[in-house]
Amino acid sequence: MSEQTHSQLPFVPRFIRIRDAPFYLGMDKNRFNAEVRPALTEIKIGTQGIAFDRNELDAWADDYVRRVGTPGNQKLEKETWQRKSLASSNGATAGTSTKSSKANAFAKALAQATSKKPKGISPA
């Protein structure tokens, strides 16, 4: 029987292995080991395996959000939305379409890369 990956499981396991715990919280292992691991209960699995209780990980994350989280800046969001609305007003504006110029540059580069004649080599 092959081992399933986490994305294939129909549920989230209660015990999260040490290799997966940083990913579960969205951080790297060094930050996890320095900031999170000391606050958790280690659960031994077999002779070498270590896991953490998912509920403890969730509780740590909830506490972290309470300590360092800040509410979103609604004024900034409104200003950004208004700026985007003004920028997308109806009517054509002067300038170069970056979409078409990027497409043209890509097509030219693709043609050069796939051409059979080598570039830059003079005949002998």
C-alpha positions in Angstrom: 0.0 0.0 0.0 1.5 3.4 -1.0 1.7 6.3 1.4 -0.8 9.1 0.6 0.2 12.7 0.6 -1.7 15.2 2.7 -3.6 16.6 -0.2 -5.0 13.2 -0.9 -6.3 12.6 2.6 -10.0 13.3 3.1 -9.2 14.8 6.6 -6.5 16.6 8.5 -4.7 14.3 10.9 -4.8 15.1 14.6 -1.1 14.6 15.0 1.1 16.6 12.7 4.6 15.3 12.2 7.6 17.6 13.0 8.5 17.8 9.3 5.0 19.1 8.4 4.2 21.4 11.4 6.1 24.5 10.0 4.3 24.1 6.7 0.9 23.7 8.5 1.6 27.1 10.2 3.0 28.7 7.0 6.6 29.3 8.2 10.1 27.9 7.8 11.5 25.3 10.1 14.0 27.6 11.8 11.3 30.1 12.9 9.1 27.2 13.9 11.8 25.7 16.1 12.7 29.0 17.7 9.2 30.5 18.3 6.6 27.7 18.2 8.1 24.4 19.2 9.1 25.5 22.8 5.4 26.2 23.5 4.1 22.8 22.3 3.9 19.3 23.8 6.0 16.9 21.8 4.3 13.5 21.1 6.6 10.6 20.5 5.6 8.3 17.7 7.6 5.1 17.6 11.3 5.3 18.5 12.3 8.4 16.6 9.1 10.1 15.4 7.9 13.4 16.8 4.5 15.0 16.2 2.4 17.8 17.6 -1.3 18.0 18.4 -3.1 20.0 15.7 -5.3 21.6 18.3 -2.2 23.0 20.1 -0.8 24.3 16.8 -4.2 26.0 16.1 -4.2 27.4 19.7 -0.7 28.8 19.2 -1.7 30.4 15.9 -4.9 31.9 17.4 -2.8 33.4 20.2 -0.2 34.7 17.7 -2.9 36.5 15.7 -4.2 38.1 18.9 -0.7 39.3 19.9 0.7 40.6 16.6 -2.3 40.8 14.2 -3.6 44.3 13.2 -6.9 45.1 11.7 -6.9 46.0 8.0 -6.7 49.6 7.1 -10.1 50.3 5.6 -9.3 53.8 4.5 -6.3 52.5 2.5 -8.4 49.8 0.9 -11.0 52.4 -0.1 -8.4 54.8 -1.6 -6.8 51.9 -3.5 -10.2 50.9 -4.9 -11.0 54.5 -6.0 -7.5 54.8 -7.6 -8.1 51.6 -9.6 -11.6 52.9 -10.6 -10.2 56.2 -11.9 -7.4 54.4 -13.8 -9.9 52.2 -15.6 -12.2 54.9 -16.7 -13.7 54.6 -20.2 -12.0 56.1 -23.1 -8.7 55.3 -24.8 -5.4 56.8 -23.6 -2.2 57.3 -25.4 0.7 54.9 -24.9 2.1 51.6 -25.8 0.2 48.4 -25.1 2.6 46.3 -23.0 0.5 43.2 -23.6 1.0 43.3 -27.4 4.6 44.4 -27.2 5.4 41.6 -24.8 3.7 39.1 -27.1 5.6 40.5 -30.1 8.9 40.2 -28.2 8.1 36.7 -27.2 7.1 35.6 -30.7 10.4 37.1 -32.1 12.5 35.3 -29.4 10.6 32.1 -30.0 11.3 32.3 -33.8 15.0 32.9 -33.1 15.2 30.1 -30.7 13.5 27.6 -33.0 15.1 28.6 -36.3 17.4 26.0 -37.9 20.1 28.5 -39.0 22.5 29.3 -36.1 22.8 33.0 -35.4 26.1 34.9 -35.2 28.2 32.3 -36.9 29.7 33.5 -40.2 30.2 30.9 -43.0 33.7 29.6 -43.5 
